Structures are given as structure tokens and as C-alpha cells.
Amino acid sequence: MRAAIVSCGLLLAGCRSDIAVSPPAEQQKIPPQLLAAGSFVQMNQTNAARYFVSGIYGLEDNAWRWAGRQAIVKLRLKETEKLKFQMKYAVPRQVIDRNGPVRLRILFNEKLWEELRYSTDGIFEIDKPAPARLLKPDADNLVTIEIDKPLPGENGGPEMGFILVHVGFQPTP
């Protein structure tokens, strides 16, 4: 017993007291800019960048944004039942002219939900019931949109795949 007390005393004497220590609650705070703000994002909202994980570029015409080969958005859902997924996007003529038909895939939390094929350009909208089984309640959810044949980047710039206007989940009536 005496040896254990002496060992503890030596161990404590060797600890440095000039190391900054903060309470666990402060160490575990997540900065607000890393949390998704809601379940739906318009590309022209002032805080839209808070939702972007990767692959979405600058605002154009105060309405839409180019996305690369893969765009990932983080959306916060309280509930997962009785939601519809809405997305307005465009497959640009330049992409079809250069590459021919393209395939667009939509994944929820890294699980495939939809695969769409386009042989002509245009503006498209999705407004369909969202599968609760692919979503996480009271959590951030990742929506990944992938195009198989984006335009190559010019002069070292990023690939350009499709145009995004809005994306997210809305409650069904």
C-alpha cells in the first residue's frame, strides 16, 4: 500500500502544471458553421454555403450554382417520415454535346436512391416521397448528387457537371 502511495506521489510530481486544460464541454462544441442549418437549401440563400460539403461552386445570376462530378449537401432532419425530396437542376447542353447521354445518381447517406439518364439537356425537377429508411432522424443527412460524365476543367479549373437551383426535404401535407 505504501509503495502505491509513493508511486502516485512521484507520478503527480512529474506532471507539468503549465499545460492548458479546458472543460470537456468546451472541447466538444461543434462550431455552428459545421452544422447544417435546415432541411432545404436554395442556392441563392445568404447562408447556402453552410450546407455544402463539397463539389458546389459560386453563385451565378443570383439563382444557381455549377456542381462538379459529385456534389454533397448536408441537410438537418428532425423527422424522417412523411417527407418529399425536392430538387431543381439542369443538365447543360455543353455536357450533353460533349459527352452524349449522361447518368445522374442521387444518394442519401451514401445509399443509392435514384439513378436517372439524360440524352437531352434541360431544366428538371424532382418532387417525390423520400424513403425514411435511408434517412437519419434528428441528425445531419448527406445528399450526394453524381454525374458520370462532367465537362473537364479548363485551365486547371474544376470539372463542371450539372447546375443546381435548390435541393432538400419538405414535409408532405
C-alpha positions as CSV (number, residue, x, y, z in Angstrom):
1,M,0.0,0.0,0.0
2,R,2.8,2.4,1.0
3,A,4.5,1.7,-2.4
4,A,1.3,2.6,-4.3
5,I,1.1,5.9,-2.5
6,V,4.7,6.7,-3.1
7,S,4.3,5.8,-6.8
8,C,1.2,8.1,-7.1
9,G,3.1,10.9,-5.5
10,L,6.1,10.5,-7.9
11,L,3.7,10.4,-10.9
12,L,1.9,13.6,-9.8
13,A,5.2,15.3,-9.1
14,G,6.3,14.6,-12.7
15,C,3.1,16.2,-14.2
16,R,3.5,19.6,-15.8
17,S,1.2,22.2,-14.5
18,D,1.7,24.7,-17.4
19,I,-0.5,22.7,-19.8
20,A,-3.8,24.5,-20.6
21,V,-6.8,22.4,-19.8
22,S,-10.3,23.3,-20.7
23,P,-13.6,21.7,-19.5
24,P,-14.8,18.8,-21.6
25,A,-18.0,20.7,-22.6
26,E,-15.9,23.4,-24.3
27,Q,-13.7,20.9,-26.1
28,Q,-16.7,19.1,-27.6
29,K,-18.6,22.1,-29.0
30,I,-19.1,21.9,-32.7
31,P,-18.8,25.3,-34.5
32,P,-22.2,26.4,-35.8
33,Q,-20.8,26.7,-39.4
34,L,-20.2,22.9,-39.4
35,L,-23.8,22.1,-38.5
36,A,-26.4,22.0,-41.3
37,A,-29.0,24.8,-40.8
38,G,-32.1,23.1,-42.1
39,S,-33.7,20.5,-44.4
40,F,-33.8,22.5,-47.6
41,V,-31.4,24.9,-49.4
42,Q,-31.9,27.4,-52.2
43,M,-28.6,28.1,-54.0
44,N,-29.1,31.8,-53.6
45,Q,-29.8,31.9,-49.8
46,T,-27.3,34.0,-47.9
47,N,-26.2,31.1,-45.8
48,A,-26.2,28.4,-48.5
49,A,-22.5,27.6,-48.1
50,R,-23.3,26.2,-44.7
51,Y,-25.0,23.3,-46.4
52,F,-22.2,22.4,-48.8
53,V,-19.8,19.6,-48.1
54,S,-18.1,19.6,-51.5
55,G,-18.5,20.0,-55.3
56,I,-20.7,23.1,-55.4
57,Y,-19.2,26.3,-56.8
58,G,-20.0,30.1,-56.8
59,L,-23.4,31.6,-57.2
60,E,-24.3,32.6,-60.8
61,D,-27.1,35.0,-61.8
62,N,-28.1,35.2,-58.2
63,A,-30.0,31.9,-58.7
64,W,-28.0,28.8,-59.4
65,R,-24.6,27.1,-59.0
66,W,-22.5,24.8,-61.0
67,A,-21.7,21.5,-59.4
68,G,-18.8,19.1,-60.3
69,R,-18.8,15.4,-60.8
70,Q,-20.1,14.9,-57.3
71,A,-21.9,17.5,-55.1
72,I,-22.6,16.7,-51.5
73,V,-25.0,18.7,-49.3
74,K,-25.6,18.3,-45.6
75,L,-29.2,18.7,-44.5
76,R,-30.6,18.6,-41.0
77,L,-33.7,16.5,-40.5
78,K,-35.8,16.3,-37.3
79,E,-38.1,13.6,-38.6
80,T,-37.8,11.2,-41.5
81,E,-41.4,10.2,-42.0
82,K,-43.7,11.8,-44.5
83,L,-41.1,13.8,-46.3
84,K,-40.7,14.6,-50.0
85,F,-37.4,15.2,-51.7
86,Q,-37.3,18.2,-54.0
87,M,-34.5,19.2,-56.3
88,K,-34.4,21.7,-59.2
89,Y,-31.4,21.3,-61.5
90,A,-30.2,21.4,-65.1
91,V,-28.2,19.2,-67.4
92,P,-26.5,21.8,-69.6
93,R,-26.3,21.5,-73.4
94,Q,-22.5,21.7,-73.2
95,V,-22.4,18.5,-71.1
96,I,-24.7,16.5,-73.5
97,D,-23.0,17.9,-76.7
98,R,-19.5,16.9,-75.5
99,N,-20.4,13.6,-73.7
100,G,-23.6,12.2,-75.1
101,P,-26.1,10.7,-72.7
102,V,-25.3,11.1,-69.0
103,R,-26.3,9.4,-65.8
104,L,-27.2,11.3,-62.7
105,R,-27.3,9.4,-59.4
106,I,-28.8,10.6,-56.1
107,L,-27.7,9.0,-52.8
108,F,-29.0,9.6,-49.3
109,N,-26.3,8.9,-46.6
110,E,-24.2,7.1,-49.2
111,K,-27.0,4.7,-50.2
112,L,-28.4,4.9,-53.8
113,W,-31.9,6.3,-54.0
114,E,-32.4,7.2,-57.7
115,E,-30.5,6.8,-61.0
116,L,-31.6,9.0,-63.9
117,R,-30.4,9.1,-67.5
118,Y,-30.5,12.1,-69.8
119,S,-29.9,12.2,-73.5
120,T,-31.1,15.8,-73.9
121,D,-30.3,18.9,-72.0
122,G,-32.9,20.8,-69.9
123,I,-34.1,22.0,-66.6
124,F,-35.6,19.3,-64.4
125,E,-37.4,19.0,-61.1
126,I,-37.8,16.1,-58.7
127,D,-40.7,16.1,-56.2
128,K,-41.0,12.6,-54.8
129,P,-41.6,10.9,-51.5
130,A,-38.4,10.4,-49.6
131,P,-37.6,6.9,-48.2
132,A,-37.4,7.2,-44.4
133,R,-35.3,4.0,-44.3
134,L,-32.4,5.9,-46.0
135,L,-32.6,8.9,-43.7
136,K,-31.5,9.6,-40.1
137,P,-33.9,11.4,-37.7
138,D,-32.7,14.3,-35.5
139,A,-29.3,14.3,-37.4
140,D,-27.4,15.7,-40.4
141,N,-28.1,13.8,-43.6
142,L,-25.9,13.8,-46.6
143,V,-27.4,14.1,-50.1
144,T,-24.9,13.2,-52.8
145,I,-25.6,14.0,-56.5
146,E,-23.2,12.5,-59.0
147,I,-23.0,12.8,-62.8
148,D,-20.9,10.3,-64.7
149,K,-19.5,12.5,-67.4
150,P,-18.8,16.1,-66.4
151,L,-17.0,18.6,-68.5
152,P,-13.3,18.6,-67.9
153,G,-11.9,21.6,-66.0
154,E,-10.5,24.4,-68.2
155,N,-7.0,25.8,-67.4
156,G,-6.8,23.7,-64.3
157,G,-10.3,24.6,-63.1
158,P,-12.8,22.2,-61.6
159,E,-15.0,19.8,-63.6
160,M,-18.5,21.1,-64.4
161,G,-21.2,18.5,-64.2
162,F,-24.7,20.0,-63.7
163,I,-26.5,23.1,-62.4
164,L,-28.2,23.1,-59.1
165,V,-31.0,25.6,-58.1
166,H,-32.4,24.0,-54.9
167,V,-32.3,20.7,-53.0
168,G,-33.8,19.3,-49.9
169,F,-36.6,17.7,-48.0
170,Q,-40.1,19.2,-47.3
171,P,-42.9,17.8,-45.2
172,T,-45.8,16.2,-47.2
173,P,-49.3,17.5,-46.3
